[in-house]
Amino acid sequence: MTELVHGVEVSRELRERARNPPIRSGAGCLAAELARVPEPFAVLTQPEVWRSVPEAARSRAAHVAFVHSLDRDALDATERALPRVAAVVGIGGGMVVDNAKWVAWRRAIPYFPVPSSVSVDAFVSNTIAAREASRVVYLGFVVPEVVIVDPTLIATAPARFNRAGVGDLLSIHTALWDWERGAAHGGAAFLPAIAARSARILDRTDELASAIGRTEPEGLIHIAEAFAEVNSLIIDAGHSQPEEGSEHYLAYALEEETGKSFVHGEVVGLGVVVMATLQGNRPERARSILARCQVDWQPRNLGITRAAFVRALSALPSFAVRTRAPWSVANQAPIPADVVEELLGGPLADLEFAPPRAHPA
């Protein structure tokens, strides 16, 4: 029997493994966990990350390859250049992990992700992000044998990136509001049991916000484990609405408006504050979590000008329709520029924007 997961037909056994990937965590655990990986194994990584890996772990790799791209041709080249190995380990961020997934999928060998930061959830997600003709496509379906979470390694990443990982957990706050109300507008059925599990992740994130802000091991491990739980919720629900709603749509609209690629969790954090305000959904809670997590969510820090913000938020309803996003607060009413300006003079008056770029004479 097979089931459709993330748009891919997979066996029930593989689906269950994807729902509950084993996570082994602990300060300094990397060397001990690599000792369990079938040998010989290859490591995919990047030079700056590899330098942070202790020698006891480095010495176990039979082959090390540095990766630099998600272009389809580069993924193929990386896979072809590797010798025959029994397993592949990806030590790094999303790009490294997706390269390792590609090798594992093409060769049907075990895959062991080792996140070097918790800024994104690639190490627990199952599809492979690849670039084809300047756009991102998602291919395949890969389940890690074991996710190795070593907070000692993760703490070597810039604190900003680790803190930003909370954005894809805080998004639960606005996403659940959108999902519940969207069900009445012909959207996916609202599933209270899944929503309750999702809300518990947000509650735990709230409890650990100060530890996340200080990038303490307990906070870093929570983000990694919460990413895995969110992936499980998405598989169970059959869609991403337990954690993705209007806050993500605003983030994507800002990227389109500005032509910039932001630190994902930071721009999503901005989206949560703004959309929770439009929802009348306790925006003060979102602000409190972001403050204690020390996330740089202010538009000024992201290089977003007031004019770009007004254009993106005003266009959000049409953006949501054009991109076929599920119903959200963005569909509830038009958001003309004068309404955005009223918000900026009232509940969003504390937003700080980047200065406008000077035009050459």
N, C-alpha and C positions, 0 to 999 in steps of 0.2 A: 504494500500500500504506500502511495506517495501523497504528499500534501504540498500546497503552494505556500512558500515562505519567501518573502522579499521578492516575489515575482518569479521564483525558481521552484521547479518540482523537485522535492527532496523526500527521502524515505522518512517514515515516522521515527525511526531510531536516530537518524541524523538531526531531525527537528528537536528531539528531546535533548540531544547533546548540545545543540545550539542554545537551548533554553537554560542550561545549567553547566556552563563551562567550568572546569575545576580552576580555582584561583589559589595559588600558593603565595603567601605574602609574609614579609618580615624583614626587618633591617638587616642588610648583608646576606640575604638568602640566595643571591644570584648564583654564586659558585656551587653551592650545594644542589640547587635545582638543576643546573646544567649537567651535573654529574648523573642525573636520571635520564637525560635525553639520549635516544639511540645514537650510537656512533657508527661511522663517522658522520658528523653534521656540519653544515655550512652556516655561517653567521652573515646576515645582511645588516648593514649598519651605515653610519657616517663617521668620518674621522673624529670630529669633536666628541661624539658620544662614545666611540670606542676607546678614546683616551681616558674616559671616566670609569671604564669597566676594570675592576681589580684583576691583577695578573692571574690569580687563581682561577678566575672564570675565563679569561682570554686564552689561557693555555689549553683549554679543552677543545677549542674549535679546530677542525681539520682544514677549513677553508674560510677565508673572510673576504667579502666583497663589499665595496662601498657603492651605494646607489645614490642617484641624483635627480631622478625624474619619474613621473607617472605616465609619460607618453607611452602609448602602446608599443612602439618600436623599441623603446628603452627597456620596457618590461620583458619583451621577448629576448633582447640582447643579454640581459642579466641572466635569464633562465638558461639560455644556450651556453653561456660562458662557464657555468658552474659544472664541476665534476660530478660524478655519480656519488650521491650521499644518501644516508638513511633518513635524514630529517633536516628541516630548515628552521633556523631561529632568527627572528627579526628583533633587533635591539635598537630602538629609536622611536621616532614619532610616526605620524600617520603615513607619510610617504614610504618610509622603510617597511612598516608593517604591511602595507598593501603590496609592495614588491615581494615580501616573503609569502603572503597569501597566494600571489600569482604563481610562484615557484611550486608551492605545495599543491595548488589546484592542477597545474599542468602535469606535475609528476606523480600526483596521488601519493604524497609522502606526508608524514606528520609535521605539524606546524606549531611552533612555540613562540608566541609574542612576548616581548619584554619591553613594556613602555618606558621610555626615558623621560616622559612627562605625562601628566594627566590632563592635557589641554583638550584632547579630542578622544572619541571613543573607538577609534579604528581597531584597537587591539581586542575588542569584544564583538564588533560588528562582523557580519558574515560575508557580505559581498565585497568585491574588489573594486576600488575606485581607480579608473584609468582615464587618460585623456586621449580623445580621438578628435582630430580636426578642431582643436581648441575648445572642446567641451568635455565635461566629465560624464562618463558613462559607468554603470555599475555592472560587473560581470561576475559569473561564477557563484559559488557558495562554499565557504570554507569554515570549518569549526576548529578552534585551537584544541590541541591535546591538553595543554595546561597553560594558563596565563600566569606569568611570573612577575609579581609586583614587589620590587625591592625599593622601599622608600629612600634608602641611602642613595641609590642611583637617581631616582626621580628628583631628589632634592638638589642634584647638581644642575638641573635645568633652571633657567631664569624663573624666579618666583612668580613673575607676572603670568607666565604661561600656565603654571600649575594652578594658580588661583582662578584663571579664566575658565578652567574646566567646570567650575560650578555653574556656568551659564546654561549648559544643557541639562542641569538638574533644576535650577530655579525656573526654567521655562515651564515646568510642570504647573506652576502657580497660575499662569494665564492659559495654558493649553487645556487644562481640565474645564475651565469656565467656557472656553470656546466649544469644546467637544460636547459638553452637556447640553448647551443651548443649540448647537448646530444640529443635534439629533432631531429637534423639532422642526428643522428647516430641510428635512430630507437627507441629512447626513448620516454617517455611520451610527448605528445604535449605541447609546451610552451604556457602558457596562460597569455598574457600581462596584463590583468586586475588584476589577482591574484598576478603576479610578482610586479606590481606597489603598491599594498597594502602592500606586504612584504617589499618592498624598503622603504616605508614610516615608517614602524616600525624601520628599521635600522637608518633612518634619525633622528627620534625622540630620539633614543638611543644615537646617536652622540651628539645631543643637550643637553641631560641630563647626559652625561658621568661624568662630574665633580661632580654632585649631587649623582650619583651612587657611585663614589669613596669615597665620604664623608658619604655614607650610610644615606643620608637625606630622609625624608618621601617621597618626590616627586619622587626621584629615585627608591626607593623600590616599591612604588605603580606602577610606570611605568613598572618595570620588571614583576610584577604579571599580570597587565592588558595586557601587550604585549604577555605573555605566552598564555593567553586566546585567543587573536587575532590570534596568530600563529596556535593554535589548530583549530580555525575556518577556516583558510586558508587551512590547511591540509585536513579538511573534504570537503571543496569546491573543492579542486584540485583532491582529491581521492588518494593522495600519499604525502610523506613528503618532496619532492624536493623544495618547497618554502623556506625551512630552513635547509635542510640536504643534504650535498654533500661530496666532497672529503675531506673536513676538518674533518668530522666525521669519514670517512673511515680511515684516518691516525690515528685518536685517537684510534679507535678500533684495528688497526694494532699494535700500540705502546703497548696497553694493552696485546695483544697476545704475542708480542715479549718479554716484560718484566715480564709478569705474575703479574703485579700490577693493582690495582684499583685506578685510579686517581680521584681527584675532577673533575667532568665531564667538567664544564665550563672552567677550567684552561687548560686542555689538548686539548679541542676544540679550545680555543684561540690560542694555539701553532699551531694547524692545520690550522687555518685561515691564520696566518702569512705565513706559509710555502707554502700552496697551492695558496694563492693570489700571491706569488712570482712566482710560476710556471705558473700561469695563465697570468702574466703580468697585473694584475688587482688591481692596486692601493694598494699595500701592506702597503704603508705609512699611509693610512687611518685606516687600521686595527690596526697598531701599535699605532697610536694616540689615538684611542678609548680605547684600552687596557690600555695604560699609564694613561689616565685621569680617567678610572674606577678603577685603581690600582689593576688590576688582576695579580696574580702571574702565568704568562704563560711560563716563561723561563724554559727550560729543567732542569737546575740545581735545581730549586725550586721543580720540580716534581720528582727528583731522577732519571732522564733519562741520561744515559751516551752517549757519542758521538758514541761509537760503536753500541749501541742498536738503536740509532736514524738512523744511516746509514743503518743498516740492515732493519729496519721497512720501511723506505722511499724507499729503493731499491726494496723491495718486494711488495710495494703497488699495482702495476699493477696486479700482480698475485693474491694478496689478494682480490682485487676488483672483479676479475673474479671468484675466488673460492667462494666468498660470494654472488655472483650474484647482486652486487651493481649496481645501474643505472650508465650509462656512465658518466664519469667525466674527468677532466684533467689528472687523473691517467691513463686513457686508451689512452691518446693522443700519448704517446711515452714511450719506456722503460726508466727506471730511474736507470741505473747501478751505482755501488758504486763510480766510478770515476766521474760521473756527480754530485752525491751528494757531493762529496768532493770539486768539483769546486764551487758549490753553497755555501758551508761552507767557502770557501776562498773568496767569493764575496758578493752577496746580502744578504746572511745569516751569514756573518762573525761575527755578534754581538751575535749569539746564545751562551749561556753559559751552559755548560754541567756539570752534576754531575761527580765527580772523579770516575774512575774505582774502583770496589771493589777489595780489596786485596785478593789474593788467599792464603789459609793456606799453610804453608810450609809442 
